């Protein structure tokens, strides 16, 4: 059984880099949405999904992307922080 009381020296640094990278992915997605709002609002007023316009659908997509990125972060941090040879 592995001793998990001592933190690994590279764990928090690697987890922070992963989190920062995922943060920038979300920032790019968010600014893409804002650019559409500012420069092409006619695209967002289209209704490709029946009664729901693209503005609502892409806003919900941003929320879903945030949830997905948080799951990716959680899984990535578990892999980074787990001792070598031990699977979770």
PyMOL Python script that loads the backbone (N, CA, C, O; Angstrom):
from pymol import cmd

cmd.read_pdbstr("""\
ATOM      1  N   UNK A   1       0.847  -1.178   0.000  1.00  0.00           N
ATOM      2  CA  UNK A   1       0.000   0.000   0.000  1.00  0.00           C
ATOM      3  C   UNK A   1       0.890   1.237   0.000  1.00  0.00           C
ATOM      4  O   UNK A   1       1.836   1.335   0.782  1.00  0.00           O
ATOM      5  N   UNK A   2       0.583   2.160  -0.867  1.00  0.00           N
ATOM      6  CA  UNK A   2       1.408   3.359  -1.013  1.00  0.00           C
ATOM      7  C   UNK A   2       1.082   4.374   0.077  1.00  0.00           C
ATOM      8  O   UNK A   2      -0.062   4.488   0.516  1.00  0.00           O
ATOM      9  N   UNK A   3       2.100   5.103   0.503  1.00  0.00           N
ATOM     10  CA  UNK A   3       1.924   6.157   1.486  1.00  0.00           C
ATOM     11  C   UNK A   3       1.499   7.422   0.762  1.00  0.00           C
ATOM     12  O   UNK A   3       2.303   8.028   0.053  1.00  0.00           O
ATOM     13  N   UNK A   4       0.242   7.831   0.931  1.00  0.00           N
ATOM     14  CA  UNK A   4      -0.284   9.011   0.244  1.00  0.00           C
ATOM     15  C   UNK A   4      -0.236  10.265   1.101  1.00  0.00           C
ATOM     16  O   UNK A   4      -0.793  11.291   0.712  1.00  0.00           O
ATOM     17  N   UNK A   5       0.417  10.209   2.259  1.00  0.00           N
ATOM     18  CA  UNK A   5       0.441  11.367   3.142  1.00  0.00           C
ATOM     19  C   UNK A   5       1.430  12.426   2.667  1.00  0.00           C
ATOM     20  O   UNK A   5       1.271  13.605   2.985  1.00  0.00           O
ATOM     21  N   UNK A   6       2.445  12.022   1.914  1.00  0.00           N
ATOM     22  CA  UNK A   6       3.423  12.989   1.427  1.00  0.00           C
ATOM     23  C   UNK A   6       3.059  13.423   0.019  1.00  0.00           C
ATOM     24  O   UNK A   6       2.879  12.581  -0.862  1.00  0.00           O
ATOM     25  N   UNK A   7       2.948  14.746  -0.208  1.00  0.00           N
ATOM     26  CA  UNK A   7       2.625  15.193  -1.559  1.00  0.00           C
ATOM     27  C   UNK A   7       3.815  15.026  -2.490  1.00  0.00           C
ATOM     28  O   UNK A   7       4.966  15.164  -2.075  1.00  0.00           O
ATOM     29  N   UNK A   8       3.529  14.729  -3.744  1.00  0.00           N
ATOM     30  CA  UNK A   8       4.591  14.630  -4.730  1.00  0.00           C
ATOM     31  C   UNK A   8       5.069  16.024  -5.085  1.00  0.00           C
ATOM     32  O   UNK A   8       4.292  16.979  -5.068  1.00  0.00           O
ATOM     33  N   UNK A   9       6.329  16.137  -5.402  1.00  0.00           N
ATOM     34  CA  UNK A   9       6.892  17.459  -5.653  1.00  0.00           C
ATOM     35  C   UNK A   9       6.405  18.069  -6.966  1.00  0.00           C
ATOM     36  O   UNK A   9       6.344  19.292  -7.087  1.00  0.00           O
ATOM     37  N   UNK A  10       6.052  17.227  -7.964  1.00  0.00           N
ATOM     38  CA  UNK A  10       5.632  17.775  -9.247  1.00  0.00           C
ATOM     39  C   UNK A  10       4.113  17.843  -9.387  1.00  0.00           C
ATOM     40  O   UNK A  10       3.631  18.343 -10.403  1.00  0.00           O
ATOM     41  N   UNK A  11       3.346  17.369  -8.425  1.00  0.00           N
ATOM     42  CA  UNK A  11       1.889  17.316  -8.518  1.00  0.00           C
ATOM     43  C   UNK A  11       1.204  18.656  -8.659  1.00  0.00           C
ATOM     44  O   UNK A  11       0.532  18.886  -9.664  1.00  0.00           O
ATOM     45  N   UNK A  12       1.346  19.558  -7.690  1.00  0.00           N
ATOM     46  CA  UNK A  12       0.627  20.833  -7.788  1.00  0.00           C
ATOM     47  C   UNK A  12       1.054  21.670  -8.991  1.00  0.00           C
ATOM     48  O   UNK A  12       0.220  22.349  -9.591  1.00  0.00           O
ATOM     49  N   UNK A  13       2.310  21.635  -9.347  1.00  0.00           N
ATOM     50  CA  UNK A  13       2.759  22.407 -10.498  1.00  0.00           C
ATOM     51  C   UNK A  13       2.160  21.897 -11.795  1.00  0.00           C
ATOM     52  O   UNK A  13       1.735  22.684 -12.641  1.00  0.00           O
ATOM     53  N   UNK A  14       2.128  20.597 -11.952  1.00  0.00           N
ATOM     54  CA  UNK A  14       1.555  20.019 -13.171  1.00  0.00           C
ATOM     55  C   UNK A  14       0.051  20.223 -13.206  1.00  0.00           C
ATOM     56  O   UNK A  14      -0.506  20.506 -14.267  1.00  0.00           O
ATOM     57  N   UNK A  15      -0.615  20.087 -12.077  1.00  0.00           N
ATOM     58  CA  UNK A  15      -2.060  20.301 -12.023  1.00  0.00           C
ATOM     59  C   UNK A  15      -2.401  21.747 -12.359  1.00  0.00           C
ATOM     60  O   UNK A  15      -3.387  22.014 -13.045  1.00  0.00           O
ATOM     61  N   UNK A  16      -1.591  22.674 -11.879  1.00  0.00           N
ATOM     62  CA  UNK A  16      -1.824  24.085 -12.188  1.00  0.00           C
ATOM     63  C   UNK A  16      -1.635  24.353 -13.672  1.00  0.00           C
ATOM     64  O   UNK A  16      -2.399  25.117 -14.262  1.00  0.00           O
ATOM     65  N   UNK A  17      -0.626  23.735 -14.289  1.00  0.00           N
ATOM     66  CA  UNK A  17      -0.424  23.924 -15.735  1.00  0.00           C
ATOM     67  C   UNK A  17      -1.584  23.351 -16.528  1.00  0.00           C
ATOM     68  O   UNK A  17      -2.014  23.948 -17.515  1.00  0.00           O
ATOM     69  N   UNK A  18      -2.094  22.208 -16.114  1.00  0.00           N
ATOM     70  CA  UNK A  18      -3.254  21.614 -16.786  1.00  0.00           C
ATOM     71  C   UNK A  18      -4.460  22.543 -16.653  1.00  0.00           C
ATOM     72  O   UNK A  18      -5.157  22.811 -17.632  1.00  0.00           O
ATOM     73  N   UNK A  19      -4.696  23.020 -15.460  1.00  0.00           N
ATOM     74  CA  UNK A  19      -5.814  23.927 -15.228  1.00  0.00           C
ATOM     75  C   UNK A  19      -5.694  25.209 -16.021  1.00  0.00           C
ATOM     76  O   UNK A  19      -6.685  25.714 -16.549  1.00  0.00           O
ATOM     77  N   UNK A  20      -4.486  25.739 -16.109  1.00  0.00           N
ATOM     78  CA  UNK A  20      -4.267  26.967 -16.862  1.00  0.00           C
ATOM     79  C   UNK A  20      -4.501  26.743 -18.355  1.00  0.00           C
ATOM     80  O   UNK A  20      -5.058  27.609 -19.030  1.00  0.00           O
ATOM     81  N   UNK A  21      -4.084  25.601 -18.867  1.00  0.00           N
ATOM     82  CA  UNK A  21      -4.317  25.281 -20.276  1.00  0.00           C
ATOM     83  C   UNK A  21      -5.804  25.131 -20.579  1.00  0.00           C
ATOM     84  O   UNK A  21      -6.282  25.632 -21.597  1.00  0.00           O
ATOM     85  N   UNK A  22      -6.534  24.451 -19.710  1.00  0.00           N
ATOM     86  CA  UNK A  22      -7.973  24.299 -19.896  1.00  0.00           C
ATOM     87  C   UNK A  22      -8.700  25.634 -19.758  1.00  0.00           C
ATOM     88  O   UNK A  22      -9.696  25.883 -20.438  1.00  0.00           O
ATOM     89  N   UNK A  23      -8.194  26.482 -18.877  1.00  0.00           N
ATOM     90  CA  UNK A  23      -8.753  27.828 -18.739  1.00  0.00           C
ATOM     91  C   UNK A  23      -8.640  28.597 -20.051  1.00  0.00           C
ATOM     92  O   UNK A  23      -9.589  29.266 -20.459  1.00  0.00           O
ATOM     93  N   UNK A  24      -7.496  28.508 -20.708  1.00  0.00           N
ATOM     94  CA  UNK A  24      -7.299  29.229 -21.967  1.00  0.00           C
ATOM     95  C   UNK A  24      -8.163  28.650 -23.080  1.00  0.00           C
ATOM     96  O   UNK A  24      -8.599  29.388 -23.963  1.00  0.00           O
ATOM     97  N   UNK A  25      -8.418  27.362 -23.056  1.00  0.00           N
ATOM     98  CA  UNK A  25      -9.347  26.777 -24.024  1.00  0.00           C
ATOM     99  C   UNK A  25     -10.728  27.391 -23.845  1.00  0.00           C
ATOM    100  O   UNK A  25     -11.385  27.744 -24.824  1.00  0.00           O
ATOM    101  N   UNK A  26     -11.171  27.519 -22.597  1.00  0.00           N
ATOM    102  CA  UNK A  26     -12.484  28.109 -22.344  1.00  0.00           C
ATOM    103  C   UNK A  26     -12.511  29.586 -22.708  1.00  0.00           C
ATOM    104  O   UNK A  26     -13.513  30.076 -23.229  1.00  0.00           O
ATOM    105  N   UNK A  27     -11.428  30.296 -22.443  1.00  0.00           N
ATOM    106  CA  UNK A  27     -11.371  31.719 -22.796  1.00  0.00           C
ATOM    107  C   UNK A  27     -11.518  31.889 -24.310  1.00  0.00           C
ATOM    108  O   UNK A  27     -12.219  32.792 -24.765  1.00  0.00           O
ATOM    109  N   UNK A  28     -10.872  31.041 -25.080  1.00  0.00           N
ATOM    110  CA  UNK A  28     -10.985  31.118 -26.537  1.00  0.00           C
ATOM    111  C   UNK A  28     -12.421  30.848 -26.980  1.00  0.00           C
ATOM    112  O   UNK A  28     -12.943  31.544 -27.850  1.00  0.00           O
ATOM    113  N   UNK A  29     -13.060  29.843 -26.387  1.00  0.00           N
ATOM    114  CA  UNK A  29     -14.456  29.560 -26.711  1.00  0.00           C
ATOM    115  C   UNK A  29     -15.358  30.743 -26.353  1.00  0.00           C
ATOM    116  O   UNK A  29     -16.233  31.119 -27.133  1.00  0.00           O
ATOM    117  N   UNK A  30     -15.145  31.317 -25.190  1.00  0.00           N
ATOM    118  CA  UNK A  30     -15.975  32.432 -24.729  1.00  0.00           C
ATOM    119  C   UNK A  30     -15.787  33.664 -25.607  1.00  0.00           C
ATOM    120  O   UNK A  30     -16.765  34.307 -25.990  1.00  0.00           O
ATOM    121  N   UNK A  31     -14.538  33.999 -25.928  1.00  0.00           N
ATOM    122  CA  UNK A  31     -14.315  35.170 -26.765  1.00  0.00           C
ATOM    123  C   UNK A  31     -14.806  34.941 -28.190  1.00  0.00           C
ATOM    124  O   UNK A  31     -15.178  35.898 -28.869  1.00  0.00           O
ATOM    125  N   UNK A  32     -14.814  33.703 -28.654  1.00  0.00           N
ATOM    126  CA  UNK A  32     -15.436  33.403 -29.947  1.00  0.00           C
ATOM    127  C   UNK A  32     -16.925  33.706 -29.921  1.00  0.00           C
ATOM    128  O   UNK A  32     -17.469  34.269 -30.871  1.00  0.00           O
ATOM    129  N   UNK A  33     -17.578  33.331 -28.832  1.00  0.00           N
ATOM    130  CA  UNK A  33     -19.000  33.632 -28.671  1.00  0.00           C
ATOM    131  C   UNK A  33     -19.233  35.139 -28.604  1.00  0.00           C
ATOM    132  O   UNK A  33     -20.152  35.657 -29.239  1.00  0.00           O
ATOM    133  N   UNK A  34     -18.410  35.832 -27.844  1.00  0.00           N
ATOM    134  CA  UNK A  34     -18.559  37.290 -27.721  1.00  0.00           C
ATOM    135  C   UNK A  34     -18.288  37.974 -29.062  1.00  0.00           C
ATOM    136  O   UNK A  34     -18.951  38.955 -29.399  1.00  0.00           O
ATOM    137  N   UNK A  35     -17.324  37.469 -29.826  1.00  0.00           N
ATOM    138  CA  UNK A  35     -17.052  38.041 -31.150  1.00  0.00           C
ATOM    139  C   UNK A  35     -18.265  37.884 -32.062  1.00  0.00           C
ATOM    140  O   UNK A  35     -18.583  38.789 -32.833  1.00  0.00           O
ATOM    141  N   UNK A  36     -18.946  36.736 -31.977  1.00  0.00           N
ATOM    142  CA  UNK A  36     -20.176  36.573 -32.750  1.00  0.00           C
ATOM    143  C   UNK A  36     -21.245  37.569 -32.312  1.00  0.00           C
ATOM    144  O   UNK A  36     -21.949  38.138 -33.146  1.00  0.00           O
ATOM    145  N   UNK A  37     -21.363  37.773 -31.020  1.00  0.00           N
ATOM    146  CA  UNK A  37     -22.351  38.727 -30.513  1.00  0.00           C
ATOM    147  C   UNK A  37     -22.042  40.132 -31.023  1.00  0.00           C
ATOM    148  O   UNK A  37     -22.955  40.862 -31.408  1.00  0.00           O
ATOM    149  N   UNK A  38     -20.781  40.517 -31.030  1.00  0.00           N
ATOM    150  CA  UNK A  38     -20.406  41.872 -31.428  1.00  0.00           C
ATOM    151  C   UNK A  38     -20.441  42.085 -32.935  1.00  0.00           C
ATOM    152  O   UNK A  38     -20.945  43.104 -33.408  1.00  0.00           O
ATOM    153  N   UNK A  39     -19.906  41.126 -33.692  1.00  0.00           N
ATOM    154  CA  UNK A  39     -19.682  41.374 -35.107  1.00  0.00           C
ATOM    155  C   UNK A  39     -20.686  40.700 -36.040  1.00  0.00           C
ATOM    156  O   UNK A  39     -20.889  41.171 -37.159  1.00  0.00           O
ATOM    157  N   UNK A  40     -21.310  39.624 -35.611  1.00  0.00           N
ATOM    158  CA  UNK A  40     -22.264  38.914 -36.477  1.00  0.00           C
ATOM    159  C   UNK A  40     -23.507  38.478 -35.691  1.00  0.00           C
ATOM    160  O   UNK A  40     -23.782  37.282 -35.601  1.00  0.00           O
ATOM    161  N   UNK A  41     -24.250  39.411 -35.129  1.00  0.00           N
ATOM    162  CA  UNK A  41     -25.449  39.009 -34.377  1.00  0.00           C
ATOM    163  C   UNK A  41     -26.514  38.358 -35.262  1.00  0.00           C
ATOM    164  O   UNK A  41     -27.384  37.646 -34.758  1.00  0.00           O
ATOM    165  N   UNK A  42     -26.454  38.595 -36.581  1.00  0.00           N
ATOM    166  CA  UNK A  42     -27.422  37.964 -37.482  1.00  0.00           C
ATOM    167  C   UNK A  42     -27.268  36.435 -37.489  1.00  0.00           C
ATOM    168  O   UNK A  42     -28.247  35.710 -37.665  1.00  0.00           O
ATOM    169  N   UNK A  43     -26.046  35.959 -37.300  1.00  0.00           N
ATOM    170  CA  UNK A  43     -25.829  34.506 -37.233  1.00  0.00           C
ATOM    171  C   UNK A  43     -26.500  33.929 -35.991  1.00  0.00           C
ATOM    172  O   UNK A  43     -27.098  32.855 -36.041  1.00  0.00           O
ATOM    173  N   UNK A  44     -26.397  34.642 -34.893  1.00  0.00           N
ATOM    174  CA  UNK A  44     -26.966  34.142 -33.636  1.00  0.00           C
ATOM    175  C   UNK A  44     -28.488  34.179 -33.631  1.00  0.00           C
ATOM    176  O   UNK A  44     -29.113  33.477 -32.837  1.00  0.00           O
ATOM    177  N   UNK A  45     -29.094  34.977 -34.495  1.00  0.00           N
ATOM    178  CA  UNK A  45     -30.561  35.028 -34.527  1.00  0.00           C
ATOM    179  C   UNK A  45     -31.163  33.917 -35.376  1.00  0.00           C
ATOM    180  O   UNK A  45     -32.382  33.747 -35.390  1.00  0.00           O
ATOM    181  N   UNK A  46     -30.329  33.154 -36.086  1.00  0.00           N
ATOM    182  CA  UNK A  46     -30.854  32.039 -36.881  1.00  0.00           C
ATOM    183  C   UNK A  46     -31.359  30.933 -35.960  1.00  0.00           C
ATOM    184  O   UNK A  46     -30.951  30.827 -34.804  1.00  0.00           O
ATOM    185  N   UNK A  47     -32.252  30.117 -36.500  1.00  0.00           N
ATOM    186  CA  UNK A  47     -32.869  29.037 -35.714  1.00  0.00           C
ATOM    187  C   UNK A  47     -32.619  27.684 -36.378  1.00  0.00           C
ATOM    188  O   UNK A  47     -33.520  27.117 -36.996  1.00  0.00           O
ATOM    189  N   UNK A  48     -31.391  27.168 -36.251  1.00  0.00           N
ATOM    190  CA  UNK A  48     -31.094  25.888 -36.905  1.00  0.00           C
ATOM    191  C   UNK A  48     -31.671  24.671 -36.172  1.00  0.00           C
ATOM    192  O   UNK A  48     -31.730  23.582 -36.743  1.00  0.00           O
ATOM    193  N   UNK A  49     -32.087  24.840 -34.943  1.00  0.00           N
ATOM    194  CA  UNK A  49     -32.581  23.716 -34.132  1.00  0.00           C
ATOM    195  C   UNK A  49     -34.077  23.826 -33.872  1.00  0.00           C
ATOM    196  O   UNK A  49     -34.533  23.521 -32.769  1.00  0.00           O
ATOM    197  N   UNK A  50     -34.831  24.246 -34.844  1.00  0.00           N
ATOM    198  CA  UNK A  50     -36.271  24.381 -34.656  1.00  0.00           C
ATOM    199  C   UNK A  50     -36.600  25.716 -34.028  1.00  0.00           C
ATOM    200  O   UNK A  50     -36.383  26.756 -34.650  1.00  0.00           O
ATOM    201  N   UNK A  51     -37.117  25.716 -32.812  1.00  0.00           N
ATOM    202  CA  UNK A  51     -37.540  26.947 -32.161  1.00  0.00           C
ATOM    203  C   UNK A  51     -36.460  27.651 -31.360  1.00  0.00           C
ATOM    204  O   UNK A  51     -36.662  28.789 -30.937  1.00  0.00           O
ATOM    205  N   UNK A  52     -35.320  27.012 -31.139  1.00  0.00           N
ATOM    206  CA  UNK A  52     -34.263  27.596 -30.310  1.00  0.00           C
ATOM    207  C   UNK A  52     -33.263  28.306 -31.222  1.00  0.00           C
ATOM    208  O   UNK A  52     -32.726  27.710 -32.156  1.00  0.00           O
ATOM    209  N   UNK A  53     -33.018  29.598 -30.934  1.00  0.00           N
ATOM    210  CA  UNK A  53     -32.050  30.297 -31.778  1.00  0.00           C
ATOM    211  C   UNK A  53     -30.620  29.924 -31.391  1.00  0.00           C
ATOM    212  O   UNK A  53     -30.375  29.339 -30.337  1.00  0.00           O
ATOM    213  N   UNK A  54     -29.700  30.273 -32.261  1.00  0.00           N
ATOM    214  CA  UNK A  54     -28.307  29.873 -32.082  1.00  0.00           C
ATOM    215  C   UNK A  54     -27.664  30.547 -30.866  1.00  0.00           C
ATOM    216  O   UNK A  54     -26.730  29.992 -30.286  1.00  0.00           O
ATOM    217  N   UNK A  55     -28.136  31.714 -30.473  1.00  0.00           N
ATOM    218  CA  UNK A  55     -27.586  32.395 -29.293  1.00  0.00           C
ATOM    219  C   UNK A  55     -27.830  31.562 -28.031  1.00  0.00           C
ATOM    220  O   UNK A  55     -26.928  31.379 -27.213  1.00  0.00           O
ATOM    221  N   UNK A  56     -29.053  31.065 -27.886  1.00  0.00           N
ATOM    222  CA  UNK A  56     -29.376  30.240 -26.715  1.00  0.00           C
ATOM    223  C   UNK A  56     -28.602  28.925 -26.766  1.00  0.00           C
ATOM    224  O   UNK A  56     -28.036  28.487 -25.764  1.00  0.00           O
ATOM    225  N   UNK A  57     -28.584  28.300 -27.944  1.00  0.00           N
ATOM    226  CA  UNK A  57     -27.892  27.021 -28.079  1.00  0.00           C
ATOM    227  C   UNK A  57     -26.394  27.155 -27.806  1.00  0.00           C
ATOM    228  O   UNK A  57     -25.810  26.300 -27.140  1.00  0.00           O
ATOM    229  N   UNK A  58     -25.767  28.219 -28.312  1.00  0.00           N
ATOM    230  CA  UNK A  58     -24.330  28.377 -28.071  1.00  0.00           C
ATOM    231  C   UNK A  58     -24.048  28.782 -26.625  1.00  0.00           C
ATOM    232  O   UNK A  58     -23.004  28.419 -26.083  1.00  0.00           O
ATOM    233  N   UNK A  59     -24.944  29.517 -25.996  1.00  0.00           N
ATOM    234  CA  UNK A  59     -24.786  29.818 -24.574  1.00  0.00           C
ATOM    235  C   UNK A  59     -24.843  28.561 -23.723  1.00  0.00           C
ATOM    236  O   UNK A  59     -24.049  28.389 -22.798  1.00  0.00           O
ATOM    237  N   UNK A  60     -25.786  27.683 -24.040  1.00  0.00           N
ATOM    238  CA  UNK A  60     -25.850  26.404 -23.333  1.00  0.00           C
ATOM    239  C   UNK A  60     -24.632  25.540 -23.662  1.00  0.00           C
ATOM    240  O   UNK A  60     -24.158  24.769 -22.828  1.00  0.00           O
ATOM    241  N   UNK A  61     -24.136  25.683 -24.888  1.00  0.00           N
ATOM    242  CA  UNK A  61     -22.913  24.967 -25.263  1.00  0.00           C
ATOM    243  C   UNK A  61     -21.717  25.416 -24.451  1.00  0.00           C
ATOM    244  O   UNK A  61     -20.862  24.604 -24.097  1.00  0.00           O
ATOM    245  N   UNK A  62     -21.651  26.718 -24.152  1.00  0.00           N
ATOM    246  CA  UNK A  62     -20.562  27.222 -23.305  1.00  0.00           C
ATOM    247  C   UNK A  62     -20.644  26.645 -21.894  1.00  0.00           C
ATOM    248  O   UNK A  62     -19.626  26.305 -21.291  1.00  0.00           O
ATOM    249  N   UNK A  63     -21.862  26.539 -21.380  1.00  0.00           N
ATOM    250  CA  UNK A  63     -22.029  25.949 -20.054  1.00  0.00           C
ATOM    251  C   UNK A  63     -21.615  24.482 -20.081  1.00  0.00           C
ATOM    252  O   UNK A  63     -20.928  24.010 -19.175  1.00  0.00           O
ATOM    253  N   UNK A  64     -22.031  23.765 -21.118  1.00  0.00           N
ATOM    254  CA  UNK A  64     -21.649  22.355 -21.248  1.00  0.00           C
ATOM    255  C   UNK A  64     -20.136  22.213 -21.407  1.00  0.00           C
ATOM    256  O   UNK A  64     -19.543  21.281 -20.865  1.00  0.00           O
ATOM    257  N   UNK A  65     -19.509  23.127 -22.146  1.00  0.00           N
ATOM    258  CA  UNK A  65     -18.051  23.086 -22.314  1.00  0.00           C
ATOM    259  C   UNK A  65     -17.345  23.300 -20.978  1.00  0.00           C
ATOM    260  O   UNK A  65     -16.340  22.649 -20.694  1.00  0.00           O
ATOM    261  N   UNK A  66     -17.867  24.207 -20.161  1.00  0.00           N
ATOM    262  CA  UNK A  66     -17.265  24.438 -18.844  1.00  0.00           C
ATOM    263  C   UNK A  66     -17.357  23.186 -17.983  1.00  0.00           C
ATOM    264  O   UNK A  66     -16.401  22.834 -17.292  1.00  0.00           O
ATOM    265  N   UNK A  67     -18.496  22.517 -18.021  1.00  0.00           N
ATOM    266  CA  UNK A  67     -18.649  21.281 -17.249  1.00  0.00           C
ATOM    267  C   UNK A  67     -17.725  20.189 -17.778  1.00  0.00           C
ATOM    268  O   UNK A  67     -17.104  19.465 -17.000  1.00  0.00           O
ATOM    269  N   UNK A  68     -17.637  20.072 -19.089  1.00  0.00           N
ATOM    270  CA  UNK A  68     -16.759  19.068 -19.684  1.00  0.00           C
ATOM    271  C   UNK A  68     -15.298  19.337 -19.347  1.00  0.00           C
ATOM    272  O   UNK A  68     -14.560  18.407 -19.020  1.00  0.00           O
ATOM    273  N   UNK A  69     -14.875  20.585 -19.421  1.00  0.00           N
ATOM    274  CA  UNK A  69     -13.489  20.920 -19.091  1.00  0.00           C
ATOM    275  C   UNK A  69     -13.187  20.669 -17.620  1.00  0.00           C
ATOM    276  O   UNK A  69     -12.064  20.302 -17.272  1.00  0.00           O
ATOM    277  N   UNK A  70     -14.181  20.863 -16.750  1.00  0.00           N
ATOM    278  CA  UNK A  70     -13.944  20.571 -15.328  1.00  0.00           C
ATOM    279  C   UNK A  70     -13.776  19.071 -15.098  1.00  0.00           C
ATOM    280  O   UNK A  70     -12.982  18.664 -14.250  1.00  0.00           O
ATOM    281  N   UNK A  71     -14.513  18.245 -15.843  1.00  0.00           N
ATOM    282  CA  UNK A  71     -14.342  16.792 -15.731  1.00  0.00           C
ATOM    283  C   UNK A  71     -12.971  16.387 -16.269  1.00  0.00           C
ATOM    284  O   UNK A  71     -12.296  15.543 -15.680  1.00  0.00           O
ATOM    285  N   UNK A  72     -12.559  16.988 -17.389  1.00  0.00           N
ATOM    286  CA  UNK A  72     -11.233  16.709 -17.943  1.00  0.00           C
ATOM    287  C   UNK A  72     -10.157  17.090 -16.924  1.00  0.00           C
ATOM    288  O   UNK A  72      -9.188  16.352 -16.747  1.00  0.00           O
ATOM    289  N   UNK A  73     -10.317  18.229 -16.258  1.00  0.00           N
ATOM    290  CA  UNK A  73      -9.350  18.657 -15.246  1.00  0.00           C
ATOM    291  C   UNK A  73      -9.302  17.672 -14.077  1.00  0.00           C
ATOM    292  O   UNK A  73      -8.227  17.326 -13.588  1.00  0.00           O
ATOM    293  N   UNK A  74     -10.475  17.229 -13.638  1.00  0.00           N
ATOM    294  CA  UNK A  74     -10.525  16.300 -12.510  1.00  0.00           C
ATOM    295  C   UNK A  74      -9.812  14.990 -12.860  1.00  0.00           C
ATOM    296  O   UNK A  74      -9.026  14.478 -12.063  1.00  0.00           O
ATOM    297  N   UNK A  75     -10.081  14.456 -14.035  1.00  0.00           N
ATOM    298  CA  UNK A  75      -9.448  13.209 -14.447  1.00  0.00           C
ATOM    299  C   UNK A  75      -7.945  13.405 -14.637  1.00  0.00           C
ATOM    300  O   UNK A  75      -7.150  12.563 -14.220  1.00  0.00           O
ATOM    301  N   UNK A  76      -7.557  14.512 -15.263  1.00  0.00           N
ATOM    302  CA  UNK A  76      -6.133  14.767 -15.499  1.00  0.00           C
ATOM    303  C   UNK A  76      -5.378  14.926 -14.183  1.00  0.00           C
ATOM    304  O   UNK A  76      -4.249  14.450 -14.061  1.00  0.00           O
ATOM    305  N   UNK A  77      -5.976  15.581 -13.208  1.00  0.00           N
ATOM    306  CA  UNK A  77      -5.299  15.747 -11.916  1.00  0.00           C
ATOM    307  C   UNK A  77      -5.187  14.425 -11.171  1.00  0.00           C
ATOM    308  O   UNK A  77      -4.206  14.197 -10.464  1.00  0.00           O
ATOM    309  N   UNK A  78      -6.172  13.556 -11.318  1.00  0.00           N
ATOM    310  CA  UNK A  78      -6.068  12.244 -10.686  1.00  0.00           C
ATOM    311  C   UNK A  78      -4.920  11.453 -11.287  1.00  0.00           C
ATOM    312  O   UNK A  78      -4.195  10.764 -10.570  1.00  0.00           O
ATOM    313  N   UNK A  79      -4.750  11.549 -12.614  1.00  0.00           N
ATOM    314  CA  UNK A  79      -3.664  10.837 -13.276  1.00  0.00           C
ATOM    315  C   UNK A  79      -2.327  11.417 -12.851  1.00  0.00           C
ATOM    316  O   UNK A  79      -1.383  10.666 -12.602  1.00  0.00           O
ATOM    317  N   UNK A  80      -2.226  12.739 -12.762  1.00  0.00           N
ATOM    318  CA  UNK A  80      -0.977  13.396 -12.386  1.00  0.00           C
ATOM    319  C   UNK A  80      -0.606  13.077 -10.946  1.00  0.00           C
ATOM    320  O   UNK A  80       0.565  12.843 -10.647  1.00  0.00           O
ATOM    321  N   UNK A  81      -1.593  13.065 -10.048  1.00  0.00           N
ATOM    322  CA  UNK A  81      -1.303  12.912  -8.626  1.00  0.00           C
ATOM    323  C   UNK A  81      -1.227  11.464  -8.162  1.00  0.00           C
ATOM    324  O   UNK A  81      -0.761  11.205  -7.052  1.00  0.00           O
ATOM    325  N   UNK A  82      -1.677  10.502  -8.989  1.00  0.00           N
ATOM    326  CA  UNK A  82      -1.625   9.123  -8.542  1.00  0.00           C
ATOM    327  C   UNK A  82      -0.184   8.601  -8.640  1.00  0.00           C
ATOM    328  O   UNK A  82       0.552   8.961  -9.558  1.00  0.00           O
ATOM    329  N   UNK A  83       0.201   7.763  -7.697  1.00  0.00           N
ATOM    330  CA  UNK A  83       1.560   7.195  -7.750  1.00  0.00           C
ATOM    331  C   UNK A  83       1.742   6.323  -8.981  1.00  0.00           C
ATOM    332  O   UNK A  83       0.773   5.754  -9.484  1.00  0.00           O
ATOM    333  N   UNK A  84       2.957   6.212  -9.468  1.00  0.00           N
ATOM    334  CA  UNK A  84       3.230   5.386 -10.631  1.00  0.00           C
ATOM    335  C   UNK A  84       2.885   3.939 -10.321  1.00  0.00           C
ATOM    336  O   UNK A  84       3.145   3.434  -9.229  1.00  0.00           O
ATOM    337  N   UNK A  85       2.292   3.292 -11.310  1.00  0.00           N
ATOM    338  CA  UNK A  85       1.960   1.891 -11.149  1.00  0.00           C
ATOM    339  C   UNK A  85       0.629   1.626 -10.482  1.00  0.00           C
ATOM    340  O   UNK A  85       0.156   0.490 -10.498  1.00  0.00           O
ATOM    341  N   UNK A  86       0.018   2.620  -9.904  1.00  0.00           N
ATOM    342  CA  UNK A  86      -1.264   2.419  -9.226  1.00  0.00           C
ATOM    343  C   UNK A  86      -2.375   2.981 -10.108  1.00  0.00           C
ATOM    344  O   UNK A  86      -2.333   4.150 -10.493  1.00  0.00           O
ATOM    345  N   UNK A  87      -3.356   2.163 -10.425  1.00  0.00           N
ATOM    346  CA  UNK A  87      -4.464   2.608 -11.261  1.00  0.00           C
ATOM    347  C   UNK A  87      -5.652   2.935 -10.376  1.00  0.00           C
ATOM    348  O   UNK A  87      -5.880   2.307  -9.342  1.00  0.00           O
ATOM    349  N   UNK A  88      -6.407   3.946 -10.817  1.00  0.00           N
ATOM    350  CA  UNK A  88      -7.617   4.325 -10.099  1.00  0.00           C
ATOM    351  C   UNK A  88      -8.812   4.054 -10.947  1.00  0.00           C
ATOM    352  O   UNK A  88      -9.940   4.305 -10.522  1.00  0.00           O
TER     353      UNK A  88
END
""", "prot")
cmd.dss("prot")
cmd.show_as("cartoon", "prot")
cmd.util.cbc("prot")
cmd.orient("prot")
